[in-house]
Amino acid sequence: MFTFRPIGYARTPYKNTQQVPKGLGAKQEAEGVLEILPEFEAGLTDIEGFSHLIVIWVFDRSEGFELIGTPPSDNRPHGVFAARSPRRPNPIGLTVVELLRRDGTRLHVRGVDMLDGTPILDLKPYLSSIPFEKLRRGWLAEAEARTRK
Amino acid sequence: MFTFRPIGYARTPYKNTQQVPKGLGAKQEAEGVLEILPEFEAGLTDIEGFSHLIVIWVFDRSEGFELIGTPPSDNRPHGVFAARSPRRPNPIGLTVVELLRRDGTRLHVRGVDMLDGTPILDLKPYLSSIPFEKLRRGWLAEAEARTRK
């Protein structure tokens, strides 16, 4: 067992999960603030140089998990590790955000999809991308193709 | 505080951190196996459709943390949240791997950079990329530019 503590909290426009854009074609354009605890401020040194950050956080209002579930982007069930469902064995969330500016311990970002008050466990710089032509997106691409018909 | 348990373990060629390619231009081409625990097998349903996975894991052999450190890819110090250092407030690692094939609970992958026996906390499908022309990579790009001179 491994125990982690928040390094900060996300401030977002979303008070409940119904407000978060979901499903095929949902765009995550909302702005928010990642409020890092003052004791960790030195760890943010040089973060301004990166355009995008990986935020690792906790689905702290999710309860239990299901190994197979039907995501909002499809009408067919899929395995939890092939989906972004909040009901995971370890309720860890991951979001790539665009860093707009830093104001001390407050990181202003675009692309938040977590609830207001979400505990943040870690931040990492986004360093490289898989070229789009090399990416296969499984059931999600199939669900998109079906809705296009 | 949040407590997580392994959903499986990584089998990799690396017995110690000296063996892991690091620094500028290091390529992660090593193959390995993500051995998922049998109780979570149903969660892997449909994962074969995705070419790349995000693996969230624990630096279980890292001790303590430092908020500012000098990474192997530069000779200048940077904040821990602007780097991929193992010595993090929460020792969580993240690796994007290419899924080569699935054999029951064993996922054969390319691009492992974690030590053999590393506990895995979560798997997520890699769904989208930031276009390369939109990515700024801060001190890392600067360090690369200096070595090119």
Interface residues (C-beta under 8 A of the other chain):
Chain A: M1 F2 T3 F4 R5 I7 I36 F40 A42 G43 L44 T45 D46 I47 E48 G49 F50 S51 H52 I54 I56 V58 D60 L67 I68 P77 H78 G79 V80 F81 A82 A83 R84 R88 P89 N90 I92 L94 V96 P119 L121 D122 L123 K124 P125 Y126 L127 S128 S129 I130 P131 F132 K134 L135 R136 R137 G138 W139 L140 A141 E142
Chain B: M1 F2 T3 F4 R5 I7 I36 F40 A42 G43 L44 T45 D46 I47 E48 G49 F50 S51 H52 L53 I54 I56 V58 D60 L67 I68 P77 H78 G79 V80 F81 A82 A83 R84 R88 P89 N90 I92 L94 V96 P119 L121 D122 L123 K124 P125 Y126 L127 S128 S129 I130 P131 F132 K134 L135 R136 R137 G138 W139 L140 A141 E142
